[in-house]
Amino acid sequence: MKKIGYLGPKGSFSEEAIHLFIASQPELNDSLPELIAFPTIPRLLFACNDKEIDLAFVPLENSTEGQVGVTMDTLGQTEHLFITNEFIHSIDQCLLAHEPMPLEQIERVYSHEQAIGQCRDFLENHLPNAQQITCLSTAEATHRISSIRENWAAIGPRRAAQLYNLHLVRECIQDATLNATRFVLVGHSLAEMSDGEDKTSLLVIAENTPGALYRILGEFAKRHINLSRIESRPSKRKLGEYVFFVDVDGYVFAPPIQDVLWALKEEHISVKLLGSYPKAHPHERIF
Ligand SMILES: O=C(O)C(=O)Cc1ccccc1
């Protein structure tokens, strides 16, 4: 039985999404994998890197709040991991508490930083005086408030209310109605080319010199390769030095992508392959 790790505990958005992802994959449905909850994203990805688990399922970016920096940074640091699938899951944030309670009475709000960021306007407008407390996940936040009878609330998935015996004070409190998170499944080997459209994720380390990024992007443009995403993260070595996460259309062994990789190598630009995997097509309800 395959072991798949996710950011837990039970009731997190990651758990909700991994169940839906498994249901969408006929080959995983035949012998259901064992799901293992991890408390943090680095611990989960390093456990996969060290082969304690077969696969790790992690959030990568959200349509409202943007990149999940810790996932990107850890993927950059690990050596034996490849993204093998992506999965887009729509996210409805709920405000949960022990009992029905007027918003003015809520003194503290617990949640994951991504969830707090997705509900920033709601929190400013309706809970301006509540203290915001960041937790390792929305489910951890929900679990924390469930054992203490105070005027505290948590932001998390609807299902966490049932699991932790809490009341749904408000639903759909995220600032953008259409709010979706892109999760990726990470494993130990490169996925094979699919029957449909694939994409390739690369980590490019550019020099801090005039035109460095222009030359990198030019290699893709010259070969008519479409870039679907480019994000920078600090190199963590020096202020003002960055690494770039680039997603391009196509499978890594497609000749134009191989040509770009050769050209970048010749220019001494270092590139780490993060994976090649089937492109997810978001459900219409999401976008
Ligand atoms: O905290 C969770 O429940 C997670 O799985 C991370 C997360 C948080 C907010 C949106 C999507 C994923």
The ligand as an SDF file (V2000), in Angstrom:
LIG
                    3D

 12 12  0  0  0  0  0  0  0  0999 V2000
   -4.2500   24.6290    6.7250 O   0  0  0  0  0  0  0  0  0  0  0  0
   -4.7820   23.8070    5.9290 C   0  0  0  0  0  0  0  0  0  0  0  0
   -5.8980   23.3270    6.0880 O   0  0  0  0  0  0  0  0  0  0  0  0
   -4.0300   23.4430    4.7230 C   0  0  0  0  0  0  0  0  0  0  0  0
   -4.2060   22.3980    4.1820 O   0  0  0  0  0  0  0  0  0  0  0  0
   -3.1640   24.5270    4.1300 C   0  0  0  0  0  0  0  0  0  0  0  0
   -4.0810   25.4320    3.3990 C   0  0  0  0  0  0  0  0  0  0  0  0
   -4.5790   26.5430    4.0330 C   0  0  0  0  0  0  0  0  0  0  0  0
   -5.4630   27.3810    3.3440 C   0  0  0  0  0  0  0  0  0  0  0  0
   -5.8400   27.0660    2.0500 C   0  0  0  0  0  0  0  0  0  0  0  0
   -5.3400   25.9420    1.4460 C   0  0  0  0  0  0  0  0  0  0  0  0
   -4.4540   25.1070    2.1200 C   0  0  0  0  0  0  0  0  0  0  0  0
  1  2  2  0
  2  3  1  0
  2  4  1  0
  4  5  2  0
  4  6  1  0
  6  7  1  0
  7  8  1  0
  7 12  2  0
  8  9  2  0
  9 10  1  0
 10 11  2  0
 11 12  1  0
M  END
$$$$
